[in-house]
Amino acid sequence: MVNRFVYDTAGLPIEEQVAEMINSAPAICSIEEAQEIIYSFFIDIVKQWTPEAVLQEFRHIFIQDNDSLSSNPVRAIYEIVFANKPEEFHYTIKRVCYIVVNNWVAKRNNNYIQKLIEILNDPIIRRRSLSPMIDRLRKWIQIFLESKDYQELELYAQTKVQDRSRLSNRATSILLSSQYNNPTNPIEQREAAKNRALQLKCRFKFDLAMYMTRFESATTTNSLCQNPTEVGDEVLRIIKIIVAKRDTSSYINLADKFMGEVRRKNYQQFKQSLQSYLMCTGENQKLVDSLSVNLSQKLNSLYAVHNDKVLTDQLLLKTCNKLIEYLTTENRRQPSKLLIILMNEGHPLTAVVLLLKIVLICKPARIHLESCIADLIGYYDKFPEESIWMKNFIEIFNIMFAIYADNMLI
């Protein structure tokens, strides 16, 4: 049974209950100690209690919807509240959510994640209470509900999957991968995001393979083989032609051949060869020339101090990460100049092929790529009238990376 400290304060006003708890219990020396009490408590109960009981305790500790303050975790929460540390509270409630979510997913109790979201959105958090401390606590929850962290939790819980007009719902696996790749997130959040992203990528790859095998068959009905993408059959047919023209591992072979040729070159020679490798896209010459000029300007001055040095894995990764920024977002807020060129020309497939080629010569760059695309999704979600090109880009990205790159780890 979970160890809980119980205080005989029934009948006292809430403020007096809190004071009595603090005065009568062993001192909590720091905010970090208070947080660890809360984390350990939920780690214990989520393993031993029913999901319903865990939800009830979560509600009691964080929402404070009754007059009984009788547990050590409640006292720990109030240590944070009294210290007036909203940032620490924000991190605490986020981590607790993922502690609970991870364990439920492992036990296949996924349906309770939605109930957790409902508790966080209970109208009671917007009501005034007789306690200034509870008011402060509930105000902090309101702030949490307006944060990116809550949006990420909501994304994992899939509470808005039916809203197909939002760009972010077309890129759930990318956004989840971005959460996993962010080292500032709690380990529980990163683990939850990694597992869910891998699950979604594997499912999409399977559904896509089944559909692309069957959608041209006269004997296959739509009801038996649904298009897993948001693009039409004509776009899929074009992609299938591209794949059919080459061996399914051709991009991988091309990348391996390129890396075999440049391993012993110095950095300046590598950058020159890199431009030729990237520009073999088969697109119209005008677009290739425009991209080549812009990339050449970027690469010629990139890390020039290393031009005479032999290419290393670290320098390769730094270069590929910079290339990804040139082709997505250089300031992590808006689309880059090169991406705008491709947008204006209407070539999302070209952009995806370039990014795919970069990742195939440097697999660790996939982390930075998904982070940059997540930033772009956030930008275009604010401007839905501009997001049509980005929607097509995301769909083609998912298709091409499912075919060529999703055997990689996140």
ZITA-V989823 format. One record per residue. RES is the residue in three letters. SS is DSSP state (~ for helix, > for strand, _ for the rest). Layout:
<<RES,SS> <RES,SS>>
//
This chain:
<<MET,_> <VAL,_> <ASN,_> <ARG,_> <PHE,_> <VAL,_> <TYR,_> <ASP,_> <THR,_> <ALA,_> <GLY,_> <LEU,_> <PRO,_> <ILE,~> <GLU,~> <GLU,~> <GLN,~> <VAL,~> <ALA,~> <GLU,~> <MET,~> <ILE,~> <ASN,~> <SER,~> <ALA,_> <PRO,_> <ALA,_> <ILE,_> <CYS,_> <SER,_> <ILE,~> <GLU,~> <GLU,~> <ALA,~> <GLN,~> <GLU,~> <ILE,~> <ILE,~> <TYR,~> <SER,~> <PHE,~> <PHE,~> <ILE,~> <ASP,~> <ILE,~> <VAL,~> <LYS,~> <GLN,~> <TRP,_> <THR,_> <PRO,~> <GLU,~> <ALA,~> <VAL,~> <LEU,~> <GLN,~> <GLU,~> <PHE,~> <ARG,~> <HIS,~> <ILE,~> <PHE,~> <ILE,_> <GLN,_> <ASP,_> <ASN,_> <ASP,_> <SER,_> <LEU,_> <SER,_> <SER,_> <ASN,~> <PRO,~> <VAL,~> <ARG,~> <ALA,~> <ILE,~> <TYR,~> <GLU,~> <ILE,~> <VAL,~> <PHE,~> <ALA,_> <ASN,_> <LYS,_> <PRO,~> <GLU,~> <GLU,~> <PHE,~> <HIS,~> <TYR,~> <THR,~> <ILE,~> <LYS,~> <ARG,~> <VAL,~> <CYS,~> <TYR,~> <ILE,~> <VAL,~> <VAL,~> <ASN,~> <ASN,~> <TRP,~> <VAL,~> <ALA,~> <LYS,_> <ARG,_> <ASN,_> <ASN,_> <ASN,~> <TYR,~> <ILE,~> <GLN,~> <LYS,~> <LEU,~> <ILE,~> <GLU,~> <ILE,~> <LEU,~> <ASN,_> <ASP,_> <PRO,~> <ILE,~> <ILE,~> <ARG,~> <ARG,_> <ARG,_> <SER,_> <LEU,_> <SER,_> <PRO,~> <MET,~> <ILE,~> <ASP,~> <ARG,~> <LEU,~> <ARG,~> <LYS,~> <TRP,~> <ILE,~> <GLN,~> <ILE,~> <PHE,~> <LEU,~> <GLU,_> <SER,_> <LYS,~> <ASP,~> <TYR,~> <GLN,~> <GLU,~> <LEU,~> <GLU,~> <LEU,~> <TYR,~> <ALA,~> <GLN,_> <THR,_> <LYS,_> <VAL,_> <GLN,_> <ASP,_> <ARG,_> <SER,_> <ARG,_> <LEU,~> <SER,~> <ASN,~> <ARG,~> <ALA,_> <THR,~> <SER,~> <ILE,~> <LEU,~> <LEU,~> <SER,~> <SER,~> <GLN,~> <TYR,~> <ASN,_> <ASN,_> <PRO,_> <THR,_> <ASN,_> <PRO,_> <ILE,~> <GLU,~> <GLN,~> <ARG,~> <GLU,~> <ALA,~> <ALA,~> <LYS,~> <ASN,~> <ARG,~> <ALA,~> <LEU,~> <GLN,~> <LEU,~> <LYS,~> <CYS,~> <ARG,~> <PHE,~> <LYS,~> <PHE,~> <ASP,~> <LEU,~> <ALA,~> <MET,~> <TYR,~> <MET,~> <THR,~> <ARG,~> <PHE,_> <GLU,_> <SER,_> <ALA,_> <THR,_> <THR,_> <THR,_> <ASN,_> <SER,_> <LEU,_> <CYS,_> <GLN,_> <ASN,_> <PRO,_> <THR,_> <GLU,_> <VAL,_> <GLY,_> <ASP,~> <GLU,~> <VAL,~> <LEU,~> <ARG,~> <ILE,~> <ILE,~> <LYS,~> <ILE,~> <ILE,~> <VAL,~> <ALA,~> <LYS,~> <ARG,_> <ASP,_> <THR,_> <SER,_> <SER,~> <TYR,~> <ILE,~> <ASN,~> <LEU,~> <ALA,~> <ASP,~> <LYS,~> <PHE,~> <MET,~> <GLY,~> <GLU,~> <VAL,~> <ARG,_> <ARG,_> <LYS,_> <ASN,>> <TYR,~> <GLN,~> <GLN,~> <PHE,~> <LYS,~> <GLN,~> <SER,~> <LEU,~> <GLN,~> <SER,~> <TYR,~> <LEU,~> <MET,~> <CYS,_> <THR,_> <GLY,_> <GLU,_> <ASN,_> <GLN,~> <LYS,~> <LEU,~> <VAL,~> <ASP,~> <SER,~> <LEU,~> <SER,~> <VAL,~> <ASN,~> <LEU,~> <SER,~> <GLN,~> <LYS,~> <LEU,~> <ASN,~> <SER,~> <LEU,_> <TYR,_> <ALA,~> <VAL,~> <HIS,~> <ASN,_> <ASP,_> <LYS,_> <VAL,>> <LEU,_> <THR,_> <ASP,~> <GLN,~> <LEU,~> <LEU,~> <LEU,~> <LYS,~> <THR,~> <CYS,~> <ASN,~> <LYS,~> <LEU,~> <ILE,~> <GLU,~> <TYR,~> <LEU,~> <THR,_> <THR,_> <GLU,_> <ASN,_> <ARG,_> <ARG,_> <GLN,_> <PRO,_> <SER,_> <LYS,~> <LEU,~> <LEU,~> <ILE,~> <ILE,~> <LEU,~> <MET,~> <ASN,~> <GLU,~> <GLY,_> <HIS,_> <PRO,~> <LEU,~> <THR,~> <ALA,~> <VAL,~> <VAL,~> <LEU,~> <LEU,~> <LEU,~> <LYS,~> <ILE,~> <VAL,~> <LEU,~> <ILE,~> <CYS,_> <LYS,_> <PRO,_> <ALA,~> <ARG,~> <ILE,~> <HIS,~> <LEU,~> <GLU,~> <SER,~> <CYS,~> <ILE,~> <ALA,~> <ASP,~> <LEU,~> <ILE,~> <GLY,~> <TYR,~> <TYR,~> <ASP,~> <LYS,_> <PHE,_> <PRO,~> <GLU,~> <GLU,~> <SER,_> <ILE,~> <TRP,~> <MET,~> <LYS,~> <ASN,~> <PHE,~> <ILE,~> <GLU,~> <ILE,~> <PHE,~> <ASN,~> <ILE,~> <MET,~> <PHE,~> <ALA,~> <ILE,~> <TYR,~> <ALA,_> <ASP,_> <ASN,_> <MET,_> <LEU,_> <ILE,_>>
//
